[in-house]
Amino acid sequence: MLSKERNDLITRVGPEAPAGKLLRRYWQPVALIDELEGKRPVRAVKIMGQDYVLFRDENGNLGMLDRDCPHRGADLSMARIEGGGLRCLFHGWLFDVKGSCLETPAEPEGSKLCTHIRQGAYPVVERSGIIFAYLGEGEPPAFPEFDCFVAPGTHTFAFKGLFECNWLQALEVGMDPAHASFLHRFFEDEDPSGSYGKQFRGASADSELPITKVLREYDRPDISVETTDYGMRLMALRKLPQEQTHVRVTNVVFPQAFVIPMSAEMTITQWHVPVDDYNNYWYAIFTSFTGPVNKQQMREQRLELYELPDYISRRNKSNNYGYSVDEQLTQTYTGLGSDINVHDQWACESLGPIQDRTRENLGTTDKGIAIFRRMLVQAIEDSQAGKPTPMLFNAEQASALNGPPAIDGINKAGVSPQAYWQEADLLRRSQSDWASARLAKRAEENA
């Protein structure tokens, strides 16, 4: 358990909060590219308790500004897109994507006022269907060359959803390998051929054994944690009959993402981004190592469950997450439907708006959570002292990163789990057009 002071330290994200200052040093997902489609590509965005406006100008340039007009504080999310930027409805002041004031039309002829006005503006980039913004001071870090960022656009799909709770407890649920045997337990297994786009419904690699069966029947994983240059790697082993082992390798990317296997062909990279201290959005990039992603199918699957424009789950706190006692008795462990994001949402939100960690008692399987908290506290303290923190890389350092490998498969007797997942990852990459090209490029660079 943690003290209240330590719990506040690692959860609070306002502009003056230590954790908030740390997170602002990293690129943050702020919207899906889909959210800027349509006649008026403007969207109000709230991140870590502060309000911004995200937009594309008439030339297609992407920008993000403070939401309040520097004239008299009017709401720029209602502004007009014209004249090379955003024009405030109140007095017509015009701002470009860099925050420069281009016009103050209500002022007298010849006024130089606009040359002295700047609006807060923030670097923004598009990556794999997500718009990222940098809210900190100085130069932003380089993007790591992870699979989700280097795969062609045809092989990635992005989506998001709202959780009504603090960002850290949502991240900690996602990094926990043990909960899947209970929270995501299905009493019946589906035909893996119909599992496309669904988490925990396919078969493990190197086997026809459904993942649901493994998680259901072998619920005492042996978990090991290894710290890495990007955060940490977790390996969960479940002993199966005939000297086989289920090997599941997941990763935590500092400070607020994880990379997990969705199926033998696809991985999920997911961030938990604070809206404020009490709400967060999960942003996910699904990355395919085989053929192009069927984006239409995956989007339609998720739009059945999430309501736009705010990507709120149709099963939520207000309707008890769609709980069914009959389903709980016969189909799923939770009775909350088949979407594991709803399971996770219930688990995260049931802990309260901000989890009271003074009342918890961690077990052996929580070792990854304990290590990550120490990592986070150390980074906060280092950031306060002006020292380097994890994952703040330059372009050369970022280009040396890859993966991270996320594997779910069945290992045969006689092969160490470490060797198994490394070989499985290499095989998957060698059989993938885009990933094999990356392997060849790295081999050439290292020659």
C-alpha positions as CSV (number, residue, x, y, z in Angstrom):
1,M,0.0,0.0,0.0
2,L,1.0,3.6,-0.5
3,S,0.7,6.7,1.6
4,K,-1.9,9.3,0.6
5,E,1.0,11.7,-0.2
6,R,2.7,9.2,-2.5
7,N,-0.7,8.3,-4.1
8,D,-1.3,11.9,-4.9
9,L,2.2,12.3,-6.3
10,I,1.7,9.6,-9.0
11,T,-1.9,10.3,-9.9
12,R,-2.4,14.1,-10.1
13,V,-1.8,15.6,-13.5
14,G,-2.5,19.3,-13.4
15,P,0.0,21.8,-14.8
16,E,1.7,22.3,-11.4
17,A,1.5,18.7,-10.3
18,P,4.8,16.7,-10.4
19,A,3.3,13.8,-12.4
20,G,1.6,16.3,-14.7
21,K,4.8,18.1,-15.4
22,L,6.5,14.7,-16.2
23,L,3.7,13.6,-18.6
24,R,3.9,16.9,-20.4
25,R,7.4,16.0,-21.5
26,Y,6.1,13.2,-23.7
27,W,3.9,13.1,-26.8
28,Q,0.3,12.6,-25.9
29,P,-2.5,11.2,-28.0
30,V,-5.2,14.0,-28.3
31,A,-7.6,12.8,-31.0
32,L,-8.2,10.3,-33.7
33,I,-7.6,11.5,-37.3
34,D,-11.3,10.5,-37.9
35,E,-12.4,13.2,-35.5
36,L,-11.2,16.0,-37.8
37,E,-13.1,14.7,-40.8
38,G,-16.2,16.5,-42.2
39,K,-17.0,20.1,-43.2
40,R,-15.5,21.7,-40.1
41,P,-12.3,20.1,-38.9
42,V,-12.2,21.6,-35.4
43,R,-12.4,19.8,-32.1
44,A,-12.2,20.9,-28.5
45,V,-9.7,18.8,-26.6
46,K,-9.1,18.5,-22.8
47,I,-5.8,17.0,-21.7
48,M,-4.5,16.9,-18.1
49,G,-7.0,19.4,-16.9
50,Q,-6.3,22.0,-19.6
51,D,-8.4,23.1,-22.6
52,Y,-7.2,23.3,-26.2
53,V,-8.6,23.5,-29.7
54,L,-7.4,21.1,-32.4
55,F,-8.0,22.0,-36.1
56,R,-6.9,21.8,-39.7
57,D,-6.6,25.0,-41.7
58,E,-7.8,25.4,-45.3
59,N,-4.3,24.1,-46.5
60,G,-4.5,21.0,-44.5
61,N,-2.0,22.1,-41.8
62,L,-2.7,20.7,-38.4
63,G,-2.6,22.9,-35.3
64,M,-3.5,22.9,-31.6
65,L,-4.0,26.2,-29.6
66,D,-5.1,27.2,-26.2
67,R,-8.9,27.2,-26.3
68,D,-9.4,30.7,-24.8
69,C,-8.9,33.6,-27.1
70,P,-6.1,35.9,-25.8
71,H,-8.3,38.9,-26.5
72,R,-11.1,38.4,-23.9
73,G,-11.2,34.7,-23.4
74,A,-13.9,33.6,-25.9
75,D,-14.1,29.9,-26.9
76,L,-11.9,29.3,-30.0
77,S,-13.4,25.8,-30.5
78,M,-16.4,27.7,-32.0
79,A,-14.1,29.7,-34.3
80,R,-14.3,29.9,-38.1
81,I,-11.7,28.3,-40.3
82,E,-10.7,31.0,-42.7
83,G,-7.9,33.3,-43.7
84,G,-5.2,30.7,-43.0
85,G,-6.2,29.8,-39.5
86,L,-8.9,30.1,-36.8
87,R,-10.9,33.3,-36.6
88,C,-12.6,34.1,-33.2
89,L,-16.3,34.7,-33.4
90,F,-16.2,37.5,-30.9
91,H,-14.1,40.2,-32.6
92,G,-12.6,38.4,-35.6
93,W,-9.1,37.9,-34.3
94,L,-7.3,35.4,-36.5
95,F,-4.6,32.9,-35.4
96,D,-2.6,30.4,-37.5
97,V,-1.4,26.9,-36.5
98,K,1.7,28.4,-34.8
99,G,-0.2,30.7,-32.6
100,S,0.7,33.9,-34.5
101,C,-2.1,36.5,-34.5
102,L,-2.6,37.4,-38.2
103,E,-5.4,40.0,-37.9
104,T,-7.3,42.1,-35.3
105,P,-9.9,43.5,-37.7
106,A,-11.9,45.4,-35.1
107,E,-8.9,47.6,-34.3
108,P,-8.2,50.9,-36.0
109,E,-6.7,51.0,-39.5
110,G,-2.9,50.6,-39.3
111,S,-3.0,49.0,-35.8
112,K,0.1,46.9,-34.9
113,L,-1.6,45.1,-32.0
114,C,-1.6,41.7,-33.8
115,T,2.2,41.8,-34.0
116,H,2.4,41.7,-30.2
117,I,-0.1,38.9,-29.7
118,R,0.7,35.2,-29.6
119,Q,-1.6,32.4,-28.7
120,G,-0.4,29.3,-26.9
121,A,0.4,26.7,-29.7
122,Y,1.7,23.1,-29.5
123,P,3.5,20.8,-31.8
124,V,1.2,18.1,-33.3
125,V,1.9,15.2,-35.6
126,E,-0.2,12.3,-37.1
127,R,0.9,8.8,-36.4
128,S,-1.0,5.7,-37.5
129,G,-4.5,7.2,-37.2
130,I,-3.8,9.2,-34.0
131,I,-2.9,12.9,-33.6
132,F,-0.2,13.4,-30.9
133,A,0.6,16.7,-29.3
134,Y,3.5,17.9,-27.2
135,L,2.5,20.0,-24.3
136,G,5.9,20.4,-22.5
137,E,8.7,22.9,-22.7
138,G,11.7,22.7,-25.1
139,E,12.1,20.2,-27.9
140,P,9.8,17.2,-27.9
141,P,11.4,13.7,-27.9
142,A,11.7,11.7,-31.1
143,F,9.1,9.0,-31.8
144,P,10.5,5.4,-31.2
145,E,10.4,3.3,-34.3
146,F,7.9,0.8,-32.7
147,D,5.9,-1.5,-34.9
148,C,2.7,0.6,-34.5
149,F,4.5,3.7,-35.9
150,V,6.5,2.1,-38.8
151,A,3.9,-0.3,-40.2
152,P,2.2,1.0,-43.3
153,G,-1.1,2.7,-42.8
154,T,-2.9,-0.2,-44.4
155,H,-1.8,-2.4,-41.6
156,T,-2.9,-0.3,-38.6
157,F,-6.2,0.8,-37.2
158,A,-6.8,3.3,-34.4
159,F,-9.7,3.7,-31.9
160,K,-10.4,5.2,-28.5
161,G,-12.8,5.1,-25.5
162,L,-13.5,7.0,-22.4
163,F,-12.9,5.7,-18.8
164,E,-14.3,7.7,-15.9
165,C,-11.4,7.3,-13.6
166,N,-7.8,8.3,-13.0
167,W,-5.3,7.4,-15.8
168,L,-2.9,5.4,-13.6
169,Q,-5.4,2.8,-12.3
170,A,-6.5,2.2,-15.9
171,L,-2.8,1.7,-17.0
172,E,-2.2,-0.6,-14.0
173,V,-5.2,-2.8,-15.0
174,G,-3.8,-3.0,-18.6
175,M,-0.3,-4.1,-17.4
176,D,-1.6,-6.8,-15.1
177,P,-1.2,-10.3,-16.7
178,A,-3.1,-12.2,-14.0
179,H,-6.6,-10.6,-14.3
180,A,-7.2,-12.0,-17.8
181,S,-8.0,-15.5,-16.3
182,F,-10.9,-14.0,-14.3
183,L,-12.1,-10.7,-15.6
184,H,-12.0,-11.9,-19.3
185,R,-13.1,-15.5,-18.6
186,F,-15.5,-16.9,-21.1
187,F,-17.3,-20.2,-20.3
188,E,-17.5,-21.2,-23.9
189,D,-15.0,-21.0,-26.7
190,E,-15.8,-19.5,-30.1
191,D,-14.6,-20.7,-33.5
192,P,-11.3,-18.9,-33.9
193,S,-12.1,-18.3,-37.6
194,G,-14.8,-15.8,-36.5
195,S,-12.6,-14.0,-34.0
196,Y,-11.2,-11.3,-36.3
197,G,-11.0,-8.0,-34.5
198,K,-11.9,-9.5,-31.2
199,Q,-9.6,-9.6,-28.2
200,F,-9.0,-12.9,-26.4
201,R,-11.2,-14.8,-28.8
202,G,-8.7,-16.4,-31.2
203,A,-6.2,-19.2,-30.8
204,S,-2.7,-19.0,-29.4
205,A,0.1,-19.1,-31.9
206,D,1.6,-22.6,-32.7
207,S,-1.7,-24.2,-31.5
208,E,-5.4,-24.5,-32.2
209,L,-6.0,-24.1,-28.5
210,P,-8.4,-21.1,-27.9
211,I,-6.9,-18.4,-25.7
212,T,-10.1,-18.4,-23.7
213,K,-9.6,-22.0,-22.8
214,V,-6.1,-21.4,-21.6
215,L,-7.0,-18.4,-19.5
216,R,-10.0,-20.2,-18.1
217,E,-8.4,-23.5,-17.1
218,Y,-4.9,-22.3,-16.1
219,D,-5.4,-19.3,-13.8
220,R,-2.1,-19.3,-11.8
221,P,0.5,-17.7,-14.1
222,D,4.1,-17.5,-13.2
223,I,5.0,-13.9,-13.9
224,S,8.5,-12.4,-14.4
225,V,9.4,-8.8,-15.1
226,E,12.4,-7.4,-16.9
227,T,13.2,-3.7,-17.1
228,T,14.1,-2.5,-20.6
229,D,15.2,0.8,-22.3
230,Y,11.5,1.5,-23.1
231,G,10.0,0.5,-19.7
232,M,9.5,-3.2,-18.9
233,R,8.7,-6.5,-20.3
234,L,6.4,-9.0,-18.5
235,M,6.2,-12.7,-19.2
236,A,3.4,-14.8,-17.9
237,L,3.8,-18.6,-18.1
238,R,1.0,-21.1,-17.7
239,K,1.9,-24.8,-17.5
240,L,-0.2,-27.0,-19.8
241,P,-0.4,-30.8,-20.2
242,Q,2.2,-32.7,-22.1
243,E,5.0,-30.4,-20.9
244,Q,3.7,-27.5,-22.9
245,T,3.7,-23.9,-21.7
246,H,1.5,-21.0,-22.6
247,V,3.8,-18.0,-23.1
248,R,2.4,-14.5,-23.0
249,V,4.8,-11.6,-23.4
250,T,3.5,-8.0,-22.9
251,N,5.2,-4.7,-22.4
252,V,4.9,-1.4,-20.6
253,V,6.2,1.6,-22.5
254,F,7.0,4.5,-20.2
255,P,5.2,6.5,-19.1
256,Q,1.6,5.4,-20.0
257,A,1.3,2.8,-22.7
258,F,1.4,-1.0,-23.0
259,V,1.9,-3.3,-26.0
260,I,0.0,-6.6,-25.9
261,P,-0.7,-9.4,-28.3
262,M,-4.3,-9.4,-29.7
263,S,-3.8,-12.5,-31.8
264,A,-1.1,-14.4,-33.6
265,E,-1.2,-11.8,-36.4
266,M,-1.9,-8.6,-34.5
267,T,-0.7,-6.5,-31.6
268,I,-2.3,-3.6,-29.6
269,T,-0.4,-0.6,-28.5
270,Q,-2.6,1.4,-26.0
271,W,-2.1,4.6,-24.2
272,H,-4.1,5.9,-21.2
273,V,-4.3,9.7,-21.5
274,P,-5.6,11.9,-18.6
275,V,-8.5,14.2,-19.5
276,D,-8.1,15.4,-15.9
277,D,-7.5,13.7,-12.5
278,Y,-10.8,11.8,-12.8
279,N,-11.1,10.7,-16.4
280,N,-8.9,9.3,-19.2
281,Y,-9.2,8.1,-22.8
282,W,-7.6,4.9,-23.9
283,Y,-6.1,5.2,-27.4
284,A,-5.2,2.0,-29.2
285,I,-3.3,1.2,-32.4
286,F,-3.9,-2.3,-33.8
287,T,-1.0,-3.4,-35.9
288,S,-1.2,-6.3,-38.3
289,F,1.9,-8.4,-39.3
290,T,0.0,-10.3,-42.0
291,G,-2.4,-8.7,-44.5
292,P,-3.9,-5.2,-44.4
293,V,-6.3,-4.4,-41.5
294,N,-10.0,-4.6,-42.4
295,K,-10.6,-1.1,-41.0
296,Q,-14.3,-1.0,-41.9
297,Q,-15.0,-4.3,-40.0
298,M,-13.0,-3.2,-37.0
299,R,-14.6,0.2,-36.9
300,E,-18.1,-1.2,-37.3
301,Q,-17.5,-3.7,-34.5
302,R,-16.5,-0.9,-32.1
303,L,-19.2,1.5,-33.1
304,E,-21.7,-1.0,-32.0
305,L,-20.3,-0.5,-28.5
306,Y,-19.2,3.1,-28.4
307,E,-21.2,6.3,-29.0
308,L,-19.8,9.2,-30.9
309,P,-18.7,12.0,-30.7
310,D,-17.2,11.4,-27.3
311,Y,-16.5,7.7,-27.7
312,I,-18.4,6.7,-24.6
313,S,-19.1,3.0,-24.1
314,R,-22.8,2.2,-24.4
315,R,-22.3,-0.1,-21.5
316,N,-21.2,2.1,-18.6
317,K,-21.7,3.1,-15.0
318,S,-25.1,4.6,-15.7
319,N,-26.6,1.3,-16.9
320,N,-24.5,-1.0,-14.7
321,Y,-22.3,-1.9,-17.7
322,G,-25.2,-4.0,-19.1
323,Y,-24.8,-6.5,-16.4
324,S,-26.9,-9.7,-16.8
325,V,-27.1,-12.3,-14.0
326,D,-28.1,-15.0,-16.6
327,E,-25.0,-14.3,-18.6
328,Q,-22.8,-14.3,-15.5
329,L,-24.1,-17.8,-14.6
330,T,-23.7,-19.3,-18.1
331,Q,-21.5,-17.3,-20.5
332,T,-19.0,-14.9,-18.9
333,Y,-17.3,-14.5,-15.5
334,T,-18.5,-10.9,-15.2
335,G,-21.9,-10.9,-16.9
336,L,-20.8,-7.7,-18.6
337,G,-20.9,-8.8,-22.3
338,S,-18.1,-10.0,-24.6
339,D,-16.2,-6.8,-25.1
340,I,-13.1,-6.9,-22.8
341,N,-12.8,-3.1,-22.9
342,V,-16.1,-3.0,-20.9
343,H,-14.7,-5.6,-18.5
344,D,-11.6,-3.3,-18.1
345,Q,-13.7,-0.2,-17.8
346,W,-15.7,-1.8,-14.9
347,A,-12.5,-2.8,-13.1
348,C,-10.9,0.6,-13.5
349,E,-14.0,2.6,-12.6
350,S,-15.0,0.3,-9.7
351,L,-11.7,1.5,-7.9
352,G,-13.2,5.0,-7.6
353,P,-12.4,8.3,-9.4
354,I,-8.8,8.0,-8.0
355,Q,-8.0,4.6,-6.4
356,D,-7.2,4.8,-2.7
357,R,-3.9,2.8,-2.7
358,T,-3.6,3.2,1.1
359,R,-6.1,0.4,1.4
360,E,-4.7,-2.1,-1.1
361,N,-2.7,-5.3,-0.5
362,L,-0.5,-6.3,-3.5
363,G,0.2,-9.9,-4.2
364,T,3.0,-11.8,-6.0
365,T,1.3,-11.3,-9.4
366,D,1.3,-7.6,-8.9
367,K,5.1,-7.3,-9.1
368,G,4.9,-5.5,-12.4
369,I,2.7,-2.8,-10.9
370,A,5.0,-2.4,-7.9
371,I,8.1,-2.0,-10.2
372,F,6.3,0.5,-12.5
373,R,5.3,2.6,-9.5
374,R,8.9,2.8,-8.3
375,M,9.9,3.7,-11.9
376,L,7.3,6.4,-12.1
377,V,8.2,7.9,-8.7
378,Q,11.9,7.9,-9.7
379,A,11.1,9.6,-13.0
380,I,9.0,12.3,-11.2
381,E,11.9,13.0,-8.8
382,D,14.5,13.0,-11.5
383,S,12.3,15.4,-13.6
384,Q,12.0,17.7,-10.6
385,A,15.8,17.6,-10.2
386,G,16.4,18.4,-13.9
387,K,17.8,14.9,-14.6
388,P,17.0,12.6,-17.6
389,T,13.9,10.4,-17.5
390,P,13.1,7.3,-19.5
391,M,12.1,7.4,-23.2
392,L,13.2,11.0,-23.8
393,F,15.2,10.0,-26.8
394,N,16.8,11.9,-29.7
395,A,16.3,10.7,-33.3
396,E,19.3,8.4,-33.3
397,Q,18.3,6.7,-30.0
398,A,14.7,6.4,-31.1
399,S,15.7,4.7,-34.4
400,A,17.4,2.0,-32.4
401,L,14.2,0.9,-30.7
402,N,11.8,-1.6,-32.3
403,G,8.9,-3.9,-31.4
404,P,8.3,-4.2,-28.6
405,P,7.7,-7.9,-29.1
406,A,4.2,-9.0,-27.9
407,I,3.6,-12.8,-28.1
408,D,0.9,-15.2,-27.1
409,G,1.7,-18.8,-28.0
410,I,2.2,-22.4,-26.9
411,N,5.8,-23.6,-26.3
412,K,6.7,-27.2,-26.6
413,A,8.9,-29.1,-24.1
414,G,12.7,-28.6,-24.4
415,V,12.7,-24.9,-25.4
416,S,13.1,-22.2,-22.8
417,P,10.3,-19.6,-22.8
418,Q,12.8,-16.8,-23.5
419,A,14.0,-18.6,-26.6
420,Y,10.5,-19.5,-27.7
421,W,9.1,-15.9,-27.7
422,Q,12.3,-14.5,-29.3
423,E,12.0,-17.2,-32.1
424,A,8.3,-16.6,-32.5
425,D,8.8,-12.9,-32.8
426,L,11.6,-13.3,-35.4
427,L,9.5,-15.8,-37.4
428,R,6.4,-13.5,-37.4
429,R,8.6,-10.6,-38.6
430,S,10.4,-12.6,-41.3
431,Q,7.0,-13.7,-42.7
432,S,5.6,-10.1,-42.8
433,D,6.3,-7.9,-45.8
434,W,6.7,-4.7,-43.9
435,A,8.4,-6.2,-40.9
436,S,10.9,-8.3,-42.9
437,A,11.9,-5.1,-44.8
438,R,12.6,-3.5,-41.4
439,L,14.7,-6.6,-40.4
440,A,16.7,-6.3,-43.6
441,K,17.3,-2.6,-43.1
442,R,18.6,-3.1,-39.5
443,A,20.9,-5.9,-40.6
444,E,22.3,-3.6,-43.3
445,E,22.8,-0.8,-40.8
446,N,24.6,-3.1,-38.3
447,A,26.8,-4.7,-41.0
